[in-house]
């Protein structure tokens, strides 16, 4: 009888308890922030130091593939990389304008390869205007879903986790998947709690959140208990939107514990809840661009009129063409649009001719 009463009591508690009770306050805070910041437009400047010789081990591995025994420092001297970038969010839609240079291994050369990525809520598209790697011709990728590897770049992670932390398609470490370690630590003037995420068997990521506002203050990644990447984040207050990122510093370490790279990111402009135009979340691939559509596992070449011309595996053009995905109705139905315009022009000409004829007849009488 007593057991029956306990079961009934538990069922009653589950049925009558308000939704959200028992939810980790971090998840609740992240969800509330996403609802409060429906649209976000952030511009930020990056200054990154790449230490002399910090990529030499990776360069040695690449050189070894060629059979060469000559290994040079990579990069041969300290390099400072700078860029201005932009991230736009509107619900589950994203536009990222990533202009940060990359160090080429081996050699240390710094090619300028900007990347434009958009997510319209269903499909991710990425345009490389200057090509990928050593190629200079534009190229593009259409992903099978709303997830894009480019959005997982470490420079975007603090922004994404702050404004879209619960969305698994947009952040590499969704907040609901983090484990509360119950550890707390004083970071600056804030008391923070550590949440963790296992990356691999010997690697773990720590996320330290302020226990008052649930702002992400520190990201630390460890291998065998030793940090190999750290990110310290500072915030600013935005009217009617709570807190927003002000700046962050991300440091990457070599296996010897020396600094490989250190990127200082500063927010130069931010707009909250100023909805952007829907066209911001679409990409129109330019003529001459080679596009790999991962949804159908086919490659296309964009023609002069903006259509997709299918390519064979060998790269030879076929006679098969389709309208570019994501293009406007007029672009997809070009000939129909022209037909309607011609028809409209003929009708307007006829109306004007009829009006003039009646006016002339009236004056003559």
C-alpha positions in Angstrom: 0.0 0.0 0.0 2.8 2.4 0.9 4.6 1.6 -2.4 1.4 2.4 -4.3 1.2 5.8 -2.6 4.8 6.7 -3.4 4.2 5.8 -7.1 1.0 7.9 -7.2 2.8 10.8 -5.6 5.7 10.7 -8.1 3.3 10.6 -11.0 1.3 13.5 -9.6 4.5 15.6 -9.2 5.6 14.9 -12.8 2.2 15.8 -14.2 1.6 18.9 -12.1 5.2 20.3 -12.0 5.6 23.4 -14.2 7.6 23.0 -17.3 11.3 23.9 -17.0 11.5 22.9 -13.3 14.7 20.9 -12.9 16.2 22.4 -16.1 19.8 23.5 -15.7 19.8 27.3 -15.3 22.5 27.6 -17.9 20.2 26.1 -20.6 17.3 28.2 -19.5 19.4 31.4 -19.7 20.8 30.4 -23.1 17.3 29.8 -24.4 16.0 33.1 -23.0 18.9 35.0 -24.6 18.2 33.4 -28.0 14.5 34.5 -27.8 15.6 38.0 -26.7 18.1 38.4 -29.5 16.1 37.3 -32.6 18.5 39.1 -34.9 22.2 40.1 -34.4 24.6 41.9 -36.7 28.2 41.9 -35.4 31.3 43.3 -37.1 34.7 42.5 -35.5 38.4 43.1 -36.1 41.0 40.4 -35.6 44.7 40.8 -34.9 46.5 37.5 -34.7 50.1 36.8 -34.0 51.6 33.6 -35.5 54.9 32.8 -33.8 58.1 32.1 -35.7 58.5 28.4 -36.4 55.3 27.4 -34.6 54.1 25.4 -37.6 57.5 23.7 -38.3 56.4 20.2 -37.1 53.4 20.3 -39.4 55.6 21.7 -42.2 58.1 18.9 -41.7 55.4 16.3 -42.1 54.3 17.9 -45.3 57.9 18.1 -46.7 58.5 14.5 -45.7 55.8 13.4 -48.1 57.9 14.8 -51.0 61.0 12.9 -49.9 62.9 16.1 -49.2 65.3 16.4 -46.3 65.3 20.2 -46.2 63.1 21.5 -43.5 62.7 25.3 -43.0 61.1 27.2 -40.2 57.4 27.7 -40.8 56.7 30.5 -40.7 60.3 31.9 -41.0 59.4 34.8 -38.8 56.6 36.2 -36.6 53.6 37.0 -38.7 50.8 39.4 -37.7 47.5 38.8 -39.5 44.6 41.3 -39.5 41.1 41.2 -40.8 37.6 42.6 -40.5 34.8 40.1 -40.4 31.0 40.0 -40.0 28.4 37.7 -38.5 24.7 38.1 -39.1 22.0 36.1 -37.3 18.3 36.0 -37.7 16.6 33.2 -35.9 18.2 30.0 -37.4 19.5 32.0 -40.4 23.2 32.9 -40.6 25.5 35.0 -42.8 29.2 35.0 -42.1 31.8 37.1 -44.0 35.1 35.6 -43.0 38.1 37.5 -44.3 40.9 36.3 -42.0 44.1 35.1 -43.8 45.4 31.6 -43.3 49.0 30.5 -42.9 50.0 28.1 -45.7 52.0 25.0 -44.7 54.8 24.6 -45.5 56.3 28.0 -46.4 54.2 30.3 -44.1 52.7 32.2 -47.0 49.5 34.1 -46.2 47.0 33.8 -49.1 43.9 36.0 -49.0 41.0 33.7 -49.3 37.7 35.3 -48.1 34.8 33.1 -47.4 31.0 33.9 -47.6 28.7 31.4 -45.9 25.0 31.6 -45.6 22.4 29.4 -43.9 18.8 30.1 -44.9 17.4 27.8 -42.2 17.4 24.8 -44.4 20.6 24.7 -46.5 24.1 26.1 -46.1 25.9 27.6 -49.0 29.6 28.7 -49.1 31.3 30.8 -51.7 35.1 31.1 -52.0 35.4 34.1 -54.4 39.2 33.6 -54.8 39.1 29.8 -54.9 40.4 27.3 -52.4 44.1 26.5 -51.7 46.2 27.3 -54.7 43.3 27.8 -57.1 42.2 31.3 -58.0 38.9 30.7 -59.7 35.7 31.0 -57.6 34.3 27.9 -56.1 31.3 27.0 -54.0 29.7 24.3 -51.8 26.1 23.6 -51.2 25.7 21.5 -48.0 22.9 18.9 -47.5 21.6 20.7 -44.4 21.9 23.9 -42.3 25.3 22.9 -40.9 28.5 24.4 -42.3 32.0 23.5 -41.2 33.0 27.2 -41.7 30.8 28.3 -38.9 32.7 26.1 -36.5 35.8 28.2 -36.8 37.2 29.2 -33.4 36.8 32.9 -34.2 33.0 32.5 -34.4 32.6 30.1 -31.5 32.3 32.7 -28.6 29.7 34.6 -30.6 27.7 31.5 -31.6 27.7 30.1 -28.1 26.5 33.4 -26.6 23.7 34.1 -29.1 22.8 30.6 -30.5 24.2 28.3 -27.8 21.4 25.7 -27.9 21.3 25.2 -31.7 23.3 22.1 -32.6 23.5 23.1 -36.3 25.3 26.4 -35.5 27.6 25.7 -32.6 30.3 23.0 -32.3 29.5 22.5 -28.6 25.7 22.9 -27.9 25.0 24.1 -24.4 22.5 21.4 -23.6 25.1 18.8 -24.3 27.6 20.2 -21.7 28.1 18.4 -18.4 27.9 20.4 -15.2 31.1 19.6 -13.3 29.9 21.4 -10.2 33.4 23.1 -10.0 33.5 26.9 -9.4 36.3 29.3 -9.7 36.8 33.1 -9.5 37.8 34.5 -12.8 38.4 38.2 -12.5 35.5 39.7 -10.6 33.1 36.8 -11.5 32.3 33.5 -9.9 32.1 30.9 -12.7 31.0 27.3 -12.9 32.7 24.8 -15.2 30.8 22.7 -17.7 32.7 20.1 -19.8 32.5 18.3 -23.1 34.5 15.3 -24.1 36.2 15.8 -27.4 38.1 12.5 -27.7 39.5 9.9 -25.4 42.3 12.1 -24.1 40.9 15.6 -24.9 38.3 17.6 -23.0 36.8 21.1 -23.4 36.0 23.3 -20.4 33.4 26.1 -20.5 33.4 28.5 -17.6 30.1 30.4 -17.2 29.4 33.3 -14.9 26.9 32.0 -12.3 25.0 35.3 -12.3 24.4 36.3 -15.9 25.5 32.9 -17.5 28.0 34.7 -19.8 30.7 32.4 -21.2 33.9 33.8 -19.7 36.5 31.2 -20.6 36.9 28.2 -23.0 39.8 25.9 -22.3 40.8 22.7 -24.1 43.0 20.2 -22.5 44.9 17.1 -23.7 46.0 14.7 -21.0 45.1 17.5 -18.5 47.4 20.1 -20.2 45.8 23.1 -21.9 46.5 23.4 -25.6 43.9 26.1 -26.3 42.4 28.9 -24.2 39.9 31.7 -24.9 39.2 34.6 -22.5 36.0 36.6 -23.2 34.9 40.1 -22.0 31.4 41.6 -22.3 29.6 44.8 -22.7 26.0 45.9 -21.8 23.6 46.4 -24.7 20.3 48.4 -24.0 17.2 46.1 -24.0 19.4 43.1 -24.9 21.4 42.4 -21.8 25.1 41.5 -22.4 27.0 41.0 -25.6 30.6 40.2 -26.4 33.1 43.1 -26.3 36.3 41.3 -27.1 38.1 37.9 -26.7 41.6 36.5 -26.8 42.2 33.0 -28.1 45.6 31.4 -27.6 46.8 28.2 -29.2 49.8 26.3 -27.7 52.4 24.0 -29.2 53.0 20.5 -27.7 55.9 22.2 -25.8 53.5 24.7 -24.2 54.8 27.6 -26.3 52.4 30.1 -28.0 51.7 29.1 -31.5 49.1 31.7 -32.3 47.3 34.4 -30.3 44.2 36.1 -31.8 42.8 39.3 -30.2 39.2 40.0 -31.4 37.4 43.3 -30.9 33.8 44.0 -31.7 33.7 47.2 -33.7 29.9 47.4 -34.2 26.9 45.4 -33.1 23.1 45.8 -33.8 20.5 43.8 -31.9 17.0 43.1 -33.2 17.3 45.1 -36.4 16.0 42.4 -38.8 18.2 42.1 -42.0 16.8 41.6 -45.5 16.0 38.0 -46.3 18.4 38.2 -49.3 21.3 38.4 -46.9 21.0 34.7 -46.2 21.2 33.6 -49.9 24.3 33.2 -52.1 24.2 33.7 -55.8 27.3 32.0 -57.3 28.9 34.1 -60.0 29.5 33.0 -63.6 32.6 30.7 -63.9 32.2 29.4 -60.4 32.5 25.7 -59.9 30.0 24.5 -57.4 29.9 21.1 -55.6 26.3 20.3 -54.5 26.7 17.8 -51.7 23.0 17.1 -51.7 23.1 15.4 -55.1 26.8 14.7 -55.2 27.3 16.5 -58.4 29.5 19.3 -59.6 28.3 22.3 -61.7 29.7 25.2 -63.6 27.8 28.5 -63.4 27.1 29.8 -66.8 27.1 33.5 -67.9 23.3 33.6 -67.4 23.6 32.2 -63.9 22.4 28.7 -64.6 24.1 25.5 -63.3 25.7 23.4 -66.0 26.4 19.9 -64.9 30.0 18.6 -65.2 31.1 15.0 -65.7 33.5 13.4 -63.2 36.3 14.3 -65.6 35.3 18.0 -65.5 33.9 18.0 -69.0 30.7 20.1 -69.4 27.5 18.4 -70.3 24.4 19.7 -72.0 22.3 19.5 -68.8 21.5 22.8 -67.2 19.3 23.7 -64.2 18.3 27.0 -62.5 20.7 28.0 -59.8 19.3 26.8 -56.4 18.3 29.8 -54.2 17.9 32.1 -57.2 14.8 34.3 -57.5 11.6 33.2 -59.2 12.5 35.5 -62.2 16.0 33.9 -62.5 14.6 30.4 -62.3 11.9 31.2 -64.9 13.8 33.5 -67.1 12.1 32.7 -70.4 8.7 32.7 -68.8 9.5 36.1 -67.3 10.6 37.4 -70.7 7.4 36.1 -72.2 5.3 37.8 -69.6 7.2 41.1 -70.2 6.8 40.9 -74.0 3.0 40.2 -73.5 2.7 43.1 -71.1 4.5 45.4 -73.5 2.2 44.3 -76.4 -0.9 44.9 -74.3 0.3 48.3 -73.2 1.2 49.2 -76.8 -2.3 48.1 -77.9 -4.0 50.1 -75.1 -2.0 53.3 -76.0 -2.8 52.8 -79.7 -6.5 52.4 -79.0 -6.5 55.5 -76.8 -4.8 57.6 -79.4 -7.1 56.3 -82.1 -10.2 57.2 -80.1 -8.8 60.6 -79.2 -7.9 61.4 -82.8 -11.4 60.3 -83.9 -13.1 62.5 -81.3 -11.1 65.5 -82.4 -11.9 64.9 -86.0 -15.6 64.8 -85.3 
